[in-house]
Amino acid sequence: MSRKTAVVTGASRGIGLAIARRLLAAGWQVFGLSRSEGPVEEIPWIPCDVSVPESVNQALESACMQAGRLDLLVCNAGMGISGAVEFTSEEDAELQIDVNLMGAVRCARKAASVMRKQGFGKIIFISSLAAIFPLPFQSLYSASKAGMNVFSDALGIELRPFGVQTCTVMLNDVRTDFTDSRKKTETGDGIYGGAIRASVEKMERSERNGMTPERAAEEVYRLAEKKKLPAHRIVGASNQLLGLLYRILPTDLMLSVIRGIYG
Ligand SMILES: NC(=O)c1ccc[n+]([C@@H]2O[C@H](COP(=O)([O-])OP(=O)(O)OC[C@H]3O[C@@H](n4cnc5c(N)ncnc54)[C@H](OP(=O)(O)O)[C@@H]3O)[C@@H](O)[C@H]2O)c1
């Protein structure tokens, strides 16, 4: 029988690369999709820009044709913008939603038709705690990840009769190039009393002290090997505690706590 096959988007560096390496180490066949080639020769790279529908379709078709099966899609490709909403350009706002949310939608749509026909498969979405703890000055990033959570849940219901499962993995701070790659605008910082810069700097300090991408990848690997996927998974004990607080705290109280930290 052929090897289990995974497609990981955004596998050229960071969390996606760690996930691809972990799956590879466990004997999976892995295809990495990204715009630039990753550093690991054993991971076949398929050029793909998730913001271009044709690029996504071609890349997934190529992976499925080569492997003859698709057991796992990890929708990980993503980027971040920051700044006050009123000073965020139309282009940046669209880019954030297009790459993080629509990019995942495009990949999942293509994978869904393959997995439905073969009668099995898993789609794991790399989301963020920002999906449930909305971050000021990263509103569009938070919205992209909240959209991803809901999309995964709804898609999971659609595909369940066909043996296909979905899951969102909500990460908190992970030490990757994501922090330095963030597209930032501090326009209006004076008007907002310095809150834009202070908030994003605080978030960046947390990210630089966050968990390793390998820790996040280990959790994704465990899910990949599980028979039944949970709808949501939060990685890390302290983050799971935050997830519990999210479920029990009244929304207004939760938002005032976030305001105190990042507002
Ligand atoms: N780091 C954190 O603290 C953290 C926390 C929570 C969630 N996350 C999520 O984890 C995921 C991975 O982030 P990371 O920390 O590993 O960031 P990263 O190191 O910056 O890696 C981002 C990956 O996404 C790919 N990518 C970006 N835009 C793309 C596009 N248009 N088409 C195809 N690939 C694209 C990049 O490859 P190319 O540039 O070569 O295309 C790269 O491989 C993201 O979805 C992020 O939101 C990260």
PDBQT file of the ligand as one rigid body, heavy atoms in Angstrom, charges set to zero:
ROOT
HETATM    1  N1  LIG A 301       4.195  32.476  14.767  1.00  0.00    +0.000 N 
HETATM    2  C1  LIG A 301       3.170  32.614  15.582  1.00  0.00    +0.000 C 
HETATM    3  O1  LIG A 301       3.304  33.124  16.725  1.00  0.00    +0.000 OA
HETATM    4  C2  LIG A 301       1.819  32.101  15.173  1.00  0.00    +0.000 A 
HETATM    5  C3  LIG A 301       0.804  32.039  16.157  1.00  0.00    +0.000 A 
HETATM    6  C4  LIG A 301      -0.459  31.587  15.788  1.00  0.00    +0.000 A 
HETATM    7  C5  LIG A 301      -0.711  31.176  14.484  1.00  0.00    +0.000 A 
HETATM    8  N2  LIG A 301       0.298  31.249  13.559  1.00  0.00    +0.000 N 
HETATM    9  C6  LIG A 301      -0.032  30.841  12.188  1.00  0.00    +0.000 C 
HETATM   10  O2  LIG A 301       0.865  29.840  11.769  1.00  0.00    +0.000 OA
HETATM   11  C7  LIG A 301       0.988  29.872  10.339  1.00  0.00    +0.000 C 
HETATM   12  C8  LIG A 301       2.457  29.783   9.954  1.00  0.00    +0.000 C 
HETATM   13  O3  LIG A 301       3.123  30.909  10.481  1.00  0.00    +0.000 OA
HETATM   14  P1  LIG A 301       4.681  30.942  10.829  1.00  0.00    +0.000 P 
HETATM   15  O4  LIG A 301       4.802  31.484  12.202  1.00  0.00    +0.000 OA
HETATM   16  O5  LIG A 301       5.329  29.670  10.500  1.00  0.00    +0.000 OA
HETATM   17  O6  LIG A 301       5.133  32.111   9.816  1.00  0.00    +0.000 OA
HETATM   18  P2  LIG A 301       6.358  32.209   8.778  1.00  0.00    +0.000 P 
HETATM   19  O7  LIG A 301       7.591  31.657   9.383  1.00  0.00    +0.000 OA
HETATM   20  O8  LIG A 301       6.351  33.624   8.316  1.00  0.00    +0.000 OA
HETATM   21  O9  LIG A 301       5.908  31.234   7.578  1.00  0.00    +0.000 OA
HETATM   22  C9  LIG A 301       4.811  31.553   6.764  1.00  0.00    +0.000 C 
HETATM   23  C10 LIG A 301       4.712  30.519   5.662  1.00  0.00    +0.000 C 
HETATM   24  O10 LIG A 301       3.561  30.845   4.865  1.00  0.00    +0.000 OA
HETATM   25  C11 LIG A 301       3.962  30.906   3.495  1.00  0.00    +0.000 C 
HETATM   26  N3  LIG A 301       3.141  31.876   2.771  1.00  0.00    +0.000 N 
HETATM   27  C12 LIG A 301       2.893  33.170   3.060  1.00  0.00    +0.000 A 
HETATM   28  N4  LIG A 301       2.127  33.724   2.120  1.00  0.00    +0.000 NA
HETATM   29  C13 LIG A 301       1.877  32.761   1.196  1.00  0.00    +0.000 A 
HETATM   30  C14 LIG A 301       1.155  32.717  -0.014  1.00  0.00    +0.000 A 
HETATM   31  N5  LIG A 301       0.512  33.793  -0.516  1.00  0.00    +0.000 N 
HETATM   32  N6  LIG A 301       1.102  31.553  -0.706  1.00  0.00    +0.000 NA
HETATM   33  C15 LIG A 301       1.752  30.445  -0.239  1.00  0.00    +0.000 A 
HETATM   34  N7  LIG A 301       2.444  30.435   0.897  1.00  0.00    +0.000 NA
HETATM   35  C16 LIG A 301       2.524  31.576   1.598  1.00  0.00    +0.000 A 
HETATM   36  C17 LIG A 301       5.439  31.310   3.522  1.00  0.00    +0.000 C 
HETATM   37  O11 LIG A 301       6.109  30.842   2.359  1.00  0.00    +0.000 OA
HETATM   38  P3  LIG A 301       6.518  31.771   1.108  1.00  0.00    +0.000 P 
HETATM   39  O12 LIG A 301       6.811  33.140   1.639  1.00  0.00    +0.000 OA
HETATM   40  O13 LIG A 301       7.707  31.064   0.542  1.00  0.00    +0.000 OA
HETATM   41  O14 LIG A 301       5.339  31.720   0.197  1.00  0.00    +0.000 OA
HETATM   42  C18 LIG A 301       5.922  30.527   4.735  1.00  0.00    +0.000 C 
HETATM   43  O15 LIG A 301       6.254  29.218   4.378  1.00  0.00    +0.000 OA
HETATM   44  C19 LIG A 301       0.302  31.153   9.873  1.00  0.00    +0.000 C 
HETATM   45  O16 LIG A 301      -0.968  30.839   9.344  1.00  0.00    +0.000 OA
HETATM   46  C20 LIG A 301       0.144  31.961  11.157  1.00  0.00    +0.000 C 
HETATM   47  O17 LIG A 301      -0.962  32.808  11.134  1.00  0.00    +0.000 OA
HETATM   48  C21 LIG A 301       1.541  31.701  13.865  1.00  0.00    +0.000 A 
ENDROOT
TORSDOF 0
